[in-house]
Amino acid sequence: GLGRATARALAGRGWSLVVDARHADQLAAAVAGLATVTAIPGDVTDPAHRAAIAAAIAPAGHLDLLVNNASRLGPSPLPALRSYPLAELADVYQTNVVAPLALIQLLAGPLTAAGGTVVNLSSDAAADAYAGWGGYGSAKAALDQLTAVLATEEPALRCYAFDPGDM
């Protein structure tokens, strides 16, 4: 979806990219034929995977753009908050809030060196109340707030959270 389209567009403009996804085969297919792309399969919630991403970026010394596109919807069908399994909610927050912040923290040096941009993918569920969407929506609302605070705390960076619409 959006990650593949973004990678193709940026690679087409000559950008050097480090991209990741949970499934190695899908990641390889997504970047097939793209030059200047380093693909690192793994789960962004895993600190070792995030360290591998940082290690791939380190030789450049700077990072122009970080796009946090990974997301977890949660259990299906989407449960009401009253019965939302708390372990599942923790997983949703781990992917949608904690992992993006962990990457931002890990890559703050190269991002700041470049006067870089952070883009966090959000959702209309962050702003509108939909029955059953409380876990996901509240996590995306937290990501929106995190992005707004980061923009205030890090004036050298450009920080955006946006909802790409229905995918």
C-alpha positions as CSV (number, residue, x, y, z in Angstrom):
1,G,0.0,0.0,0.0
2,L,1.3,3.4,1.1
3,G,4.7,2.2,2.1
4,R,5.3,0.5,-1.2
5,A,4.1,3.6,-3.1
6,T,6.2,5.9,-1.0
7,A,9.4,3.8,-1.5
8,R,8.8,3.6,-5.3
9,A,8.2,7.4,-5.6
10,L,11.3,8.3,-3.5
11,A,13.5,5.7,-5.2
12,G,12.3,7.1,-8.6
13,R,13.6,10.5,-7.5
14,G,17.0,9.1,-6.6
15,W,16.7,8.9,-2.9
16,S,18.7,6.3,-1.0
17,L,16.2,4.3,1.2
18,V,16.2,2.0,4.2
19,V,12.9,0.2,4.3
20,D,11.4,-2.5,6.5
21,A,8.4,-4.8,6.8
22,R,7.5,-7.8,8.9
23,H,7.5,-10.3,6.0
24,A,10.8,-10.7,4.1
25,D,9.1,-12.1,1.0
26,Q,6.6,-9.3,0.7
27,L,9.4,-6.7,1.4
28,A,11.6,-8.2,-1.3
29,A,8.7,-8.1,-3.8
30,A,7.9,-4.5,-2.8
31,V,11.4,-3.2,-3.5
32,A,12.2,-5.5,-6.5
33,G,13.9,-3.4,-9.2
34,L,14.5,-0.4,-7.0
35,A,18.0,0.9,-6.9
36,T,19.5,2.5,-3.8
37,V,17.2,0.5,-1.4
38,T,18.3,-1.4,1.6
39,A,15.5,-3.7,2.8
40,I,15.5,-4.9,6.4
41,P,12.8,-7.4,7.2
42,G,11.6,-7.5,10.8
43,D,9.1,-6.2,13.3
44,V,9.5,-2.5,14.3
45,T,8.4,-3.4,17.9
46,D,11.7,-5.4,18.2
47,P,14.5,-3.3,19.6
48,A,17.1,-5.5,17.7
49,H,15.3,-4.7,14.5
50,R,15.2,-1.0,15.2
51,A,19.0,-1.2,16.0
52,A,19.5,-2.8,12.5
53,I,17.7,0.0,10.9
54,A,19.8,2.6,12.8
55,A,23.0,0.7,11.8
56,A,22.0,0.8,8.1
57,I,21.5,4.6,8.3
58,A,24.6,5.3,10.4
59,P,27.2,5.4,7.5
60,A,25.3,8.3,5.9
61,G,25.5,10.4,9.1
62,H,22.1,12.0,8.3
63,L,18.5,11.1,7.7
64,D,16.3,13.3,5.7
65,L,13.0,11.6,6.3
66,L,11.5,9.0,8.7
67,V,8.1,7.7,7.8
68,N,6.5,5.7,10.6
69,N,3.9,3.7,8.6
70,A,3.7,0.4,10.6
71,S,0.4,-0.1,12.2
72,R,-1.6,-2.7,14.2
73,L,-5.4,-2.6,14.1
74,G,-5.9,-5.0,16.9
75,P,-8.3,-8.0,17.3
76,S,-10.9,-8.8,14.8
77,P,-13.8,-8.2,15.0
78,L,-13.0,-5.0,16.8
79,P,-14.1,-5.3,20.4
80,A,-15.8,-2.7,22.5
81,L,-13.5,-1.1,25.1
82,R,-15.4,-2.8,27.9
83,S,-14.2,-6.2,26.7
84,Y,-11.0,-5.2,24.9
85,P,-8.3,-7.7,25.8
86,L,-5.6,-5.7,27.6
87,A,-2.7,-7.7,26.2
88,E,-4.0,-6.9,22.7
89,L,-4.3,-3.2,23.6
90,A,-0.7,-3.2,24.8
91,D,0.3,-4.7,21.4
92,V,-1.6,-2.0,19.5
93,Y,0.1,0.7,21.5
94,Q,3.5,-1.0,21.2
95,T,3.2,-0.9,17.4
96,N,1.3,2.4,16.9
97,V,2.9,4.6,19.6
98,V,5.9,3.1,21.3
99,A,7.8,1.8,18.3
100,P,7.5,5.1,16.3
101,L,8.8,7.0,19.3
102,A,11.6,4.5,19.8
103,L,12.7,4.9,16.2
104,I,12.5,8.7,16.6
105,Q,14.7,8.6,19.7
106,L,17.2,6.2,18.1
107,L,17.4,8.3,14.9
108,A,17.3,11.7,16.5
109,G,20.9,12.4,15.8
110,P,20.9,11.7,12.0
111,L,17.5,13.4,11.7
112,T,18.7,16.6,13.5
113,A,21.9,16.6,11.4
114,A,19.8,16.7,8.3
115,G,17.1,19.1,9.6
116,G,14.9,16.1,8.8
117,T,11.3,15.3,8.6
118,V,9.2,12.9,10.7
119,V,6.0,11.6,9.2
120,N,3.7,9.6,11.4
121,L,0.7,7.9,9.7
122,S,-2.5,8.5,11.7
123,S,-6.2,7.8,11.1
124,D,-9.5,9.5,11.3
125,A,-10.2,7.1,14.2
126,A,-7.8,9.3,16.2
127,A,-10.2,12.2,16.1
128,D,-13.7,10.6,15.6
129,A,-15.3,8.1,18.0
130,Y,-16.3,4.9,16.2
131,A,-17.8,2.0,18.2
132,G,-15.2,-0.8,18.3
133,W,-12.3,1.4,17.3
134,G,-11.3,2.6,20.8
135,G,-8.1,0.7,21.0
136,Y,-6.8,1.6,17.6
137,G,-8.2,5.1,17.6
138,S,-6.8,6.0,21.0
139,A,-3.4,4.7,20.0
140,K,-3.5,6.9,16.9
141,A,-4.6,9.8,19.0
142,A,-1.6,9.2,21.2
143,L,0.6,9.2,18.1
144,D,-0.9,12.5,17.0
145,Q,-0.2,14.1,20.4
146,L,3.3,12.6,20.4
147,T,3.9,14.2,17.0
148,A,2.6,17.6,18.1
149,V,4.8,17.6,21.2
150,L,7.8,16.4,19.3
151,A,7.4,19.3,16.9
152,T,7.4,21.7,19.9
153,E,10.4,20.1,21.6
154,E,12.5,19.6,18.4
155,P,12.3,22.9,16.3
156,A,15.1,21.6,14.1
157,L,12.8,18.9,12.8
158,R,9.6,19.0,10.7
159,C,7.1,16.7,12.3
160,Y,3.8,15.7,10.8
161,A,1.0,13.3,11.6
162,F,-1.6,12.8,8.9
163,D,-4.4,10.5,7.9
164,P,-4.0,9.2,4.4
165,G,-7.7,8.3,4.2
166,D,-9.2,5.0,3.4
167,M,-6.6,2.5,2.2
